[in-house]
Amino acid sequence: MGIMPDTWIREMAQKQGMIEPVVENQKRDGMISYGVSSYGYDARVSDEFRIFTNVDSAVVDPKAFADNSFVERKTDVCVIPPNSFALARTVEYFRIPRDTLVICVGKSTYARCGIIVNVTPLEPEWEGHVTLEFSNTTPLPAKIYANEGACQFLFLKGESVCETSYADRAGKYQGQTGVTLPRL
């Protein structure tokens, strides 16, 4: 399994719609960088956020997720409370090829501020907006900037095509748009 370079990422985005909209080169003019990098794609976070709160004393239950455990915000700057958590989504819509697995790592700009970005792997033939999980590990409020870089996706091409893809299994998060909450 090899990691795919910038030329492959651009070609797959242009010819097969793997990333829409795609930014073909790194952009960083006074903002957190995003776009195609040497061996990855730095995705942007949209302006849609769901920030966890305990106003209603809700319990977070992945089998019965309650809407009253968060507040929704559409904003250019999301402030995550100390030791708290927020969900967001990528600006980009992804369509993963059948012979590719995508993993995500956080950007150093956020990591050095105690903000952790978590994303589960994007499986072969999965498509949608990626739901991003931001953890503020600090005792201070933390800012997330919409329409700027949030994380880097790395594309790993398999030595052969998988027998069963995410689409074949009719995965529960296939084709998701917007910030998508846990599903059972």
N, C-alpha and C positions, 0 to 999 in steps of 0.2 A: 504494500500500500504506500503510495507516494503522495507528497503534498504538491498541490498544483500551483503553478506560477501565475503572475499577473497576466501574461499573454493568454493563457487558457481561460482565466476568469473573465477577461474582456470578451473573448470570442464566444463563450457560452452565454454571457449576458446579452450580447448583440444578436447572435444567431438563434438562440433557443429560449430567450427570455428568462434566464436563470435568476437574474436580479433586475427588478423594475421599481423605480427608475434606478439606473446604474450611474455612478459617478466614476468615470474612467481613470482618473488620477487623484492622488491625495489632495484634499483641500484643507487648508489650515489657517487662512487669513484671520488672525485674532480669535479663532475658535478652536474647539477640540476637534482634531483632524478626523476626516472621514473619506471614503472612496477606496479604490483599488490600491493595494500596497504590494510589496514584492511577492508575498506568498499568502495573501489574504484579502479580505474585504472588510473595511471598517464601516459598520452600519451606523445610521443615525437613529436617535430615539425620537418618536413623534411627540406631539404636544398633548397626548391623551394619557392621563395618569390615574391610578387608583392607589390611594395612600391608606395604609392600615391605621385604624384608630380603635380605641377601646371605650368610646363614648357610651355605647350601649351594652358594655360588658359581654360582647360576643365571644364565642369560642371558635377558633379556627379549626375546622373539621374538613379534611379533603374529601370525605364521602358525602358531606352535606354542607357545602360552603354557603355561608350566610352573607347576603348583600350588605347587612348592617355592620360588617367588620371593616369596612373601608369607606372613604369618601372619594368621589370622582372630581377631577379637576382637568380643565382644558386650559393650558397655560404655557408660556414660553420658558418659565423657570419653575420647576417643582421643588418645594422644600420638604425634605423628608425629616420628620422629627428624630431626636436622638434615639439610638438603639431601636430603630423602627425599620419599616419595609415598605416598598411601593412596587406596583406592577406598571408596566408601560408596554409599548410595542415599537417595532422598527418602522421607519418610514418606508423602507424597501419591502417589497413582496418577493419571496423566494420560491423557486421551483427547482428542486434538487434532482439531478440526473439519477437514473437507476443504478449506476455503477459508482456512486459517490456518497460519502458520509461527511457531514459537516460538524465540526466542533467549534465552540465559541470560548473565547477568553476575554477577560476584562481589559480595558485600556489603562495604561499606567497612570495617566492623569487622575482618573478616579480612584484607582487602587491606592495611590500615595496619599489620598485624602481619607482613607478608611471606608470607601464606598465599593462594595463588592457587587459585580454583575454576574448573575448565574443564568445559564441557558442550557437546557438539555440538548443532546445531539439532534441535528436535523437528519432524519433517516432518508434512505433512498426513496425517491419519488414522493417525498412529503412536499407540500406547498402551502404558503400562507404568509401572513405577517408574523414575525417572531415575537412572542410575548417575552419581555425582558423582566427579570426579577432583580431589583436593586435593594441591597441591604446597607443601611447606614450603621456601621459598627462603632461609631464615635459617640461620645456623650454630648455632642453639639448638633444643631440642625445642619443639614447638608443640602446643597443645591445640585439639581440635575438640569442641564440645559437642553431644551427641545431643539430639534433640527441640527444637532451637532453630534459628533462621534460618541458612541457609548460602549462599543465592544468590537472585537475582531473575529470574523468567521474564517476558519481554515478548512479548505476543501481537500479531503483525502480520497483519492481514487483507488478503488479496489482492484485487485489483480484479476478478478473476473466479476461478472454480473451476479448479483444476489438471486437466489431462487424465489424469495418472497419479499416484496417491497412494502413500505408503509401503505401505499395506495392499494396494493393487493389485499392487505389485511383490513382495509377500510378503517384506518386509524381514526380515533375520536377527535383529533385536532386537525384533521385534513381540511385544507381550504379556509382556515380561520382568518378572520379579519378583525381589526380592532383589538383591544386588550381582552384576552380570553381567559376566563376563570377556570379553576379546576373542574374537570368532568369525570364522572365515574363510568 
